[in-house]
């Protein structure tokens, strides 16, 4: 089985290259191999690789920059998945596509279910919704995975930013009224490997569909930041910042170009019941990744 992984150098793509290796011939592409802003480049890449399954975590994820670069965001988040979906439909192969909590506006009080109405309030959210909607409508054999607050030892993310800032600052303010589930790229990649295994089993057709996939539990950016700093402190990592000196603030006190969902909680009941996944807590994954970064001494590395 030849598995195409897009965005191979991104947080999730990097982990997918590891987790999917036992399942077949994994071919990863990134911007150097294929410019996802160019439809013709994507089509040429597909004709060359001829995958048996497509796994697409590639995305334009600069949430604020997307507000001023809507054309680029649309090309990568909406048009590129549509081209991949068209190929998957034509060749009758499965496609796994990653989406986001930003397809919701965050005004719901309870965790979002897969069939809740999409109400994106940012360019990023709108383009990601268009992408997943194209996959859903065009490919019968699709798995769409919405996730949130992704982090890992590879790539750039909130966790690594907090560790770096903790080396430079003695005090910090972090938003405390946005709630979600920090989710490690490793958990996402391992879950995809398990899902693909199960899709090869008889009667798996009914498992295709849209799912929410996040780590167990939820928190605020403020509490998340405190755990990162506390964990680093316990490990003896270099830091000027103590968790007690992190100040909680409201979203209104930290305005940004793109609107953020206040409630990013996603219900994982459906994916757990369908695939029997055991999802770790966000706290356990945060501690594990901080420990990994400490062991690697990778805080200042280009990773």
Order of alpha helices (4+ residues) and beta strands (2+ residues): beta-alpha-beta-alpha-beta-alpha-alpha-beta-alpha-beta-beta-alpha-beta-beta-beta-alpha-beta-beta-alpha-beta-alpha-alpha
